[in-house]
Amino acid sequence: MIKSYEINGNTLAIIPVAKNQSKVIEIDEEFIVEKSPTEIIDDSCKYFGSSYHGRFEGTKRILGVSYKSPIIVEESREIIFFPTASPRYDGCYWISLNNIEDYLKSNYGTLINFKNGLTLDLNVSLGS
């Protein structure tokens, strides 16, 4: 288990596993971080010179979206993550937009196929 983590181009998803614990899935490995998914997003935004709140407000102003807004963690490398639910909800997953190959409806909800061949079956609607 690690104490901190900065999102990078290899990060595919951040999944809550317990209070203030997340599973980070990268292209070649997975590990547990002692922070909530939203804390990891905020720390990563700060690492790249902003904050979750600043990025959220920017998205809201540009896209006019304030619910389940995508967050540009780092713009020059186009590292963009989107939540599967309200980030205030403990069950909110964060998914890397640029690492998705495609997605489709599954019996469970939505099957996400990442570019590296990994799949993640999420209990969220296809529209989310």
C-alpha positions in Angstrom: 0.0 0.0 0.0 1.3 3.4 -0.9 0.5 6.8 0.7 0.4 9.1 -2.3 0.0 8.8 -6.1 0.1 11.2 -9.1 -2.0 10.3 -12.1 0.0 9.8 -15.3 -0.6 8.6 -18.8 -0.5 5.0 -17.7 -3.4 5.4 -15.2 -6.6 3.7 -16.4 -8.9 3.9 -13.4 -9.2 4.8 -9.8 -11.6 2.7 -7.8 -12.7 3.2 -4.2 -12.2 0.0 -2.1 -12.6 1.3 1.5 -12.9 4.6 3.4 -9.8 6.6 2.2 -8.4 3.7 0.1 -8.4 3.3 -3.6 -7.3 0.8 -6.1 -5.3 2.4 -8.9 -5.2 0.4 -12.2 -2.4 1.3 -14.5 -1.6 -0.3 -17.9 0.8 -2.9 -16.4 0.0 -2.9 -12.6 -2.5 -2.3 -9.9 -2.0 -1.1 -6.3 -3.8 0.3 -3.3 -3.3 4.0 -2.3 -4.2 5.3 1.1 -6.5 8.1 -0.3 -10.0 8.4 -1.7 -10.3 8.6 -5.5 -11.2 12.3 -5.3 -8.2 13.0 -3.1 -6.0 11.4 -5.7 -7.6 13.5 -8.4 -7.1 16.7 -6.3 -3.5 15.8 -5.4 -2.7 15.1 -9.1 -4.3 18.4 -10.2 -2.2 20.2 -7.6 0.9 18.4 -8.8 0.3 19.8 -12.3 -0.4 23.3 -11.0 -4.1 23.6 -10.2 -6.7 21.8 -7.9 -9.7 19.7 -8.3 -11.9 22.7 -7.5 -10.1 24.9 -10.1 -10.4 22.2 -12.8 -14.0 21.6 -11.9 -14.8 25.3 -12.2 -13.0 25.5 -15.5 -15.0 22.5 -16.9 -18.2 24.1 -15.7 -17.4 27.3 -17.4 -16.2 25.8 -20.7 -18.7 22.9 -21.1 -21.5 24.2 -18.9 -21.5 20.9 -17.1 -21.5 20.7 -13.3 -22.6 17.1 -12.7 -20.2 14.2 -13.2 -17.9 16.7 -14.9 -14.7 15.4 -16.7 -11.6 16.8 -15.1 -8.5 17.8 -17.1 -5.8 16.7 -14.7 -2.9 17.7 -17.1 -3.7 19.5 -20.3 -0.5 19.2 -22.4 -0.6 15.4 -22.1 -4.4 15.4 -22.4 -4.8 13.5 -19.1 -8.6 13.7 -18.6 -10.6 11.7 -16.1 -14.3 11.5 -15.6 -16.4 10.2 -12.7 -18.9 7.5 -12.9 -21.1 9.1 -10.3 -21.1 12.2 -8.2 -17.5 12.6 -6.7 -19.2 13.1 -3.3 -20.5 9.5 -3.5 -18.2 6.9 -1.9 -18.8 4.5 -4.9 -17.5 7.0 -7.5 -14.9 5.5 -9.9 -12.7 7.8 -12.0 -11.9 6.6 -15.5 -9.2 7.8 -17.9 -10.9 9.1 -21.1 -7.9 8.8 -23.4 -7.2 5.2 -22.4 -10.6 3.9 -23.5 -10.8 1.8 -26.7 -14.6 1.5 -26.5 -17.5 0.7 -24.2 -20.7 -1.2 -24.5 -23.8 -2.2 -22.5 -23.3 -5.3 -20.3 -25.6 -7.4 -18.1 -24.0 -5.6 -15.1 -24.1 -2.1 -16.6 -21.2 -0.9 -18.8 -18.2 -2.8 -20.0 -15.2 -0.5 -20.6 -12.5 -1.9 -23.0 -9.2 -0.1 -22.5 -6.6 0.3 -25.2 -4.2 -2.2 -23.5 -6.9 -5.0 -23.6 -8.0 -4.7 -20.0 -11.8 -4.7 -19.4 -13.7 -3.2 -16.5 -17.4 -4.1 -16.0 -19.0 -1.3 -14.0 -22.4 -1.1 -12.4 -23.2 2.2 -14.1 -25.6 3.0 -17.0 -24.2 3.2 -20.5 -25.0 6.9 -20.6 -22.9 7.6 -17.6 
